[in-house]
């Protein structure tokens, strides 16, 4: 098929590659504009932008799809179907209507649960046992369209958002290829009214650890916010990101380090910190972290 592809982050790159490998023609790629990044704050292309250029594809990155210029550009594109995955802009109706067979969205949750911006983070933070991807026929609402295909994944007990992200990206890539291969035979199923939840965008203000919370909630927050923005705590006055953890059977006063292996008591139970990152440093496994930044039993976080 002739595909109009719209996506921006790393999650979308594997989908773009899978579509090309399946023999589809990408007639145009739309993504978010380059933004300042790194120490020099120079404009850096998004992951999809960079990959599309490597593949020799035509790339567009308008700041808005509601300008006359964007409307003229979209209207000039002859596509059978639009494939949208983590693009970052709301699509006006004229965009949804332009491809002959409409626009399909790859959404990283089991709709209608976790509509919205941060479904992977929210699923882990809520303690969901499973998640997945849905291939949805897009309409004017926020992730409200009928579902053509669903694929389910179990969430590991120690899995982080980064790890789940990679598994879901691979799953989404195979799901959209399978959907397009059988598109004429698939029926779109309306989403039920029951079970709707919204995955609000992650705010950095959520990321500080409250050690008086239960160990279950602390562990979910650490894993759900890893790697970005990263849950954090203060150790000896220094801000330290906590990037991986597991539940333990220990207990003690909230925020107290219980052993020499970074087990920390919570309001109920305890967590062992497995991977950490100091400001200006790389992420390190706990044993390596402790060699350069000792944290001793009885210390208060």
Secondary structure as UniProt FT lines:
FT   STRAND          2..7
FT   HELIX           10..21
FT   TURN            22..23
FT   STRAND          25..30
FT   STRAND          35..37
FT   TURN            38..41
FT   STRAND          42..44
FT   HELIX           47..54
FT   TURN            55..56
FT   STRAND          59..60
FT   HELIX           68..75
FT   STRAND          81..85
FT   HELIX           93..98
FT   TURN            100..101
FT   STRAND          103..107
FT   TURN            111..114
FT   STRAND          115..116
FT   HELIX           119..125
FT   TURN            126..127
FT   STRAND          130..137
FT   STRAND          147..154
FT   TURN            157..158
FT   HELIX           161..181
FT   HELIX           183..185
FT   TURN            194..195
FT   STRAND          198..199
FT   HELIX           204..206
FT   TURN            211..212
FT   HELIX           215..224
FT   TURN            225..229
FT   STRAND          231..235
FT   TURN            236..237
FT   STRAND          238..248
FT   TURN            254..255
FT   STRAND          256..257
FT   TURN            260..261
FT   STRAND          263..265
FT   STRAND          270..278
FT   TURN            279..280
FT   STRAND          284..285
FT   HELIX           286..292
FT   TURN            297..298
//
